[in-house]
Amino acid sequence: MARLAFVAAAAATAVLLLAAGLAASLALLLTAALGSAVTLTGAWWFLTHRGPVRWAAGVVVVLAPVVVAVLYARANLVGEVVLFGLLWAGAVAAGRRALAVAAEPVVLRTPPPARPFLIMNPRSGGGKVARFRLDERAAALGAEVFLLDGPAVDVAAVARQAVLDGADLLGVAGGDGTQALVAGIAAEHDVPFLVLAAGTRNHFALDLGLDRDDPAAGLDALTDGEEVRIDLGLIGDRTFVNNASFGAYAAVVGSADYRDAKLSTALDLLPAVLNRPSPLRLTVGGATLSGPQAVLISNNAYRMDLGRRSGLDHGELGVLAVAVHRRRPLTVRAAREVVVDADGPTVPVGVDGEALALATPVHLRICPGALRVRLPRQRPGVPAAPPHLDWRRLRRLAFAGRRGTPSISGGVRPAG
């Protein structure tokens, strides 16, 4: 499959150079590049402006690809473009299949926990705990259930005490922020961690391959489960399972209106946040970027096409920074450690969707393989993200036959 990917990519190139001719090939590439640039510019103006300018930019985003298609048709290049697209799609499909096969699932089957302890937030996800009777079902399976019902509760302290009292598994039915706190305690004591997709977005559950439409399916892990080991992010002394954001998104998350109207609040606040000077300084890999308007540090990198992570066990932080007024506005990196500083003594941060203010400088690092996660053996309903098309790794597969490190569906490596 890896070799087929390279053959299809070569054939696609040959179509442009031979069938369309060199001049036509250059015209195709230039037109596509110009159309992409106009589309991206329109999208940026849509995010950074309000009123008529925003909606005019939205029209540009829609019309730019249409104009490119019309130009291709008038130049009688539609056939070549369609053939090129089919060949390139074949190359991508073959390459991803090769990489997926090279990362075949390997998991550790472990005995069911004897004393599972689950923390549940009845308010999370619009009341999913009650709607799916998660507390009743968990109790019927022998789990001790602690409901976060009442005044503010120190979730980490509850989880830590449960382990001291003999719990051999910690689980959470709640949002990603609550999951991150309990995951930190599970990692600290090296006990398995269970996720029930009872939050609003459930990004962590999605990247673990769980069914977000049926949180109760996660309880199958108590009786018919398997264990994997994944990475955790660390910001200061606090763990995070998804990401920590600075600048634009942190400002949006900190808004009082964000919980009830996420999209409209973001669209309303982004223009002002993205256009004003930023006090942030990002240091990664020995280089410092001054003035980024938005910084996202994630527990393993997000894929730019689907907004998902192709793995949770790569041992690296994903780094994404947007600096509006620079020649290269977008910075994408991977690193083991990152430092974010600002002019003041504290900086707003969104950590797994929770608004915080942390002392500067803020140090972030990855903790490879820190967390044992217990998952239901059957996880239908949420397909695993196709692997990122890494051409260097694909070349090794095609010409050297090196398979690489096995990992399970959803991108997590087995425990042990």
C-alpha positions, 0 to 999 in steps of 0.5 A: 500500500505504501508503494502504491501511494507513491505510484499514484502520486507519480501518476498524478504528477505525470497527468499534469506534466504530460497531459496538460503540458508544462504551461497548463500545469503551471497555470493549474498550480498558480490558479489553485494557489491564488484561489486558496490564498483568497479563500484563506484571506476571506476566512481570516477577515470573517473572524477578525471583522464585524458587520458588512465586512464580515459577511462580505468576507463570507461571500468571498470564501464561498465564491473563490472555489467556484471561480477557480472551477469556472476558470478550469472549465473555460480552459478545458482542463476539467478532465485533467483536474478530475483525473489528477484529483482521483489519482491524488485521492488514491495516493492519500487513501493508500498511504493512510491505509499503509500507515494504519496497518503499520500501527495495528492495535495492541492492547493489554487485557487486564482483570476487572477492577475490584473497587472502582470509584466514579466521580459524576457531575449531574449538571454536566452535558445538560444532565447526562448522568440522570438521562442515561442513569449512569450512577445507577448502572455504575452502582449495579456493576459494583462501583462506588459513585460520588456525585458532585452535587452541592457546594464547590468540591475539591475533585482532586482531593476526593479522588486522592482520598478514594485511592487511599481508601483502596480504590483500584480505578478512578473514573469520571462522568463529566467535562474534560476539565474534571476528567483532567483533574482526576486523571492527574491523581490516577497517574500519580498513583498509577491506577487505571482511569475510566472516561464516561462521555457525559460532558458537553463536547467530550473531545477527550472521549472522541480521541480515545475512540469512545461513543459520545452518543452513549456515555453508558457504553463506557461502563462496559470497561468495568466488566469487559475492558482493556487497558492502554497507556497515553500521555498527559500534558502538564501546565505548572503542577496541573494536568490537562488531557486536551489543551491549554490556550492563551490569548484569543481563546483564553479570552473567549473561555473567560467570558461570562457568556461563553458557557451558554452561547459558545459560537456567538460569543467567540464570533463577537469577541474574536475581532477585538482580541485578534486585532489588539497588541498581544503581551504574550511571548512563546518560547519553544525549541530555544526560539521565542515568538513575541506578540502572538494573539493566540497560542494553543498547546495540546496534549499531542498535536491536533490534525489541521483537517479534522481538529482531532488528534491522530494519537495520544501517545506520541510523547510531544506537545502540539504547538499552534500560534497565530501572530497576525502582523507577522510575515508568517502568521502561523507557527506549528511545532511539536515539542516536549517543553514550552514556556509562555510568558507575558508582561504582567504577573499572571496570564489568562489561560483556558485549560481543558475549557476551564478559565484560569489565571496562572503566574508567569512564566507558565511552563508546560511539558508532556508526560509520556505514557503517564496515564493508564486508561481502561476502555471498553473492548467494544468501542463502535460508533466513533471511527478512529481518525485516519493517520496523518499522512507522514510521507517520510514514514511512508517512504520508510515503509515503501522502500525499507519495510519498516513498520514503526511502533505499534499503537491501538485504534485512536492512537494510544500505545498499550500499557506495560 
